[in-house]
Amino acid sequence: MALGKDYAFQDCSLARALEVVGERWTLLIIRDALYGVRRFSDFQARLDIPKAVLSARLQTLLEAGVLAKEGHEYALTSMGRELWPVVHTLGRWGERHLDSETCRIFLHAACGERLDIDGSCPSCGTPVPPEDVELRAGPGAVREDPVSRYLESPHRLLEPIRVS
Amino acid sequence: MALGKDYAFQDCSLARALEVVGERWTLLIIRDALYGVRRFSDFQARLDIPKAVLSARLQTLLEAGVLAKEGHEYALTSMGRELWPVVHTLGRWGERHLDSETCRIFLHAACGERLDIDGSCPSCGTPVPPEDVELRAGPGAVREDPVSRYLESPHRLLEPIRVS
């Protein structure tokens, strides 16, 4: 590991955060956990990574308190759910500047309005917590693994997905 | 490169965003650029990384349009400045859950209120763009490089810093 995982001499809470969520694939695991994925096999279906890498990332997230084990499942803690604005804002930034097609659309479930980039509802004017967000597939969603197929139907964030 | 840099089979704008900002050190470079750092030597003073790594990261950010060259300096584009909410929210998450001491405090320059976690001003009620944010050092700021010392005094985000 030429570059290591920590940022020992950075006196900065962003560096501390990146020590937990900054490794390759980790924010995509958190994305899927926000979508409702909880099983190892379902994370694996969505992410094309070796089991050993997925295990190591999940272990880091468990140790940091972002995920908690519930039986054989991995569930986001409240600390983990607080990463929703980061995942949403960074995804929308990517969509706006780097993407051609929208893959996921996030709506305020209560009123059906599409969330603003900052995660608030333009109609109700308040930040929408993830449990009140409805996820829909956009035209850019093309993966065909079982979890992605399940997500072709509208789905509430954090509502458990168990497909494989 | 066992894990590569792209996420080729992820049909997701978050994956596209992470291809640009997800490499190790990159978000810390963007953090410093938001603070006003523009010179290669000043980025180097703040980050303890080899020149080759810093060069490669800056090159990726130039190619993606996050940074633009202005003479010998690196300046954030509007696309780059839009990463402020991500940097702020993730840093505040780290402060809240992983840090003992606050290293940076972000105030709405117009009224002196500390920003909410979502980057808005609790007194004015609106999201505060980075150019209206005043940065102050907190008790956890202990680095002694020239840029960090400069940032011990209150400083407006994006206002150029040139110290080395």
Interface residues (C-beta under 8 A of the other chain):
Chain A: L3 Y7 F9 Q10 D11 C12 S13 L14 A15 R16 A17 L18 E19 V20 V21 G22 R24 W25 L27 L28 R31 L47 D48 I49 V53 A64 G65 M79 E82 L83 P85 V86 V87 T89 L90 G91 R92 W93 G94 E95 R96 H97 L98 D99 T102 C103 R104 D118 G119 P127 G140 A141 V142 R143 S148
Chain B: L3 Y7 F9 Q10 D11 C12 S13 L14 A15 R16 A17 L18 E19 V20 V21 G22 R24 W25 L27 L28 R31 L47 D48 I49 V53 A64 G65 M79 E82 L83 P85 V86 V87 T89 L90 G91 R92 W93 G94 E95 R96 H97 L98 D99 T102 C103 R104 D118 G119 P127 G140 A141 V142 R143 S148
